[in-house]
Amino acid sequence: MRKLAATALALALVGAAGFWLMTRPAALTPETLAVLATHDADAEAGELVFWAAGCAGCHTAPGLEVTAPVEERLHLSGGQEFATPFGTFTAPNISMDPEQGIGGWNLPEFARAVTLGVGPAGQHYYPAFPFTSYARATPEDIADLWAFWQSLPADATPTGAHDVGFPFSLRRGLGLWKLLNYNADFVAPARDDPQYSRGRYLVEALGHCAECHTPRDLAGGLDQAEWLTGAPNPAGDGRIPALPPEGWSTEDIAAYLQSGFTPEFDVAGGTMAEVIANLSRISAEDRAAIAAYLVAFRSSPNR
């Protein structure tokens, strides 16, 4: 019996060590760190990344209207709640406040959080934060975004806690989720077309459109075989449509992303109104690139 118990203990220790190694938080590569250290960051370019990435959409205070002055939309105090099958997640304060926000971070810590979903203390972030999409962002864009972030106001609003039950409350287990679902490769094939390539980058990386418009498996991972085909609303109210809507032209899509009006003269509502508020601030060329990618992807024989 002692031998059996010793064997069981040894196996348990080996299993625990294996779990600890498999779920350890990832670090930035030396190549990424080198780019971050040498890139001449441009805050003006970073502002465009900010709006394309929709940062204000989740991290402004609850109830703030999309028509609020832009100065108010740059107060990233957090507090909005997002209901999912795994629990309710609260968007954190990501303002420049050094205590309640991220004002005490440096660029590598910011880049690690945004692209790897790992906090400065080495904690895994929940994939309610779309780091699996931001993983495709270039280090240059992340550095530009951080340069812009330095100009944002500090807000001392405390971050609320997530309401997530066991076993999802065990953050170390998110390392296993990342092993199954973290993939920085683009989904749509590359093309020798600059406009398409830019649109693919904006949709699949910065815009993280698939996070809402692609169905998920039982573990909450995106089903890439059903990319942009629409998905159930995680809050349980209706269904999020496929992209692009049937019959919409590139001109229709680009105009919608600027104005929020559909070709049928309906208007964007709900969370899509927030998306429009962000994308209306990027360039017309980038909105056209998004439209070109979506139409090309829709007509792809592999869809």
Salt bridges, closest charged atoms under 4 A:
ASP144 OD1 - HIS39 NE2 2.85
ASP155 OD2 - HIS75 ND1 3.78
GLU211 OE1 - ARG216 NH2 2.78
GLU274 OE2 - ARG73 NH2 2.58
ASP286 OD1 - ARG198 NE 2.91
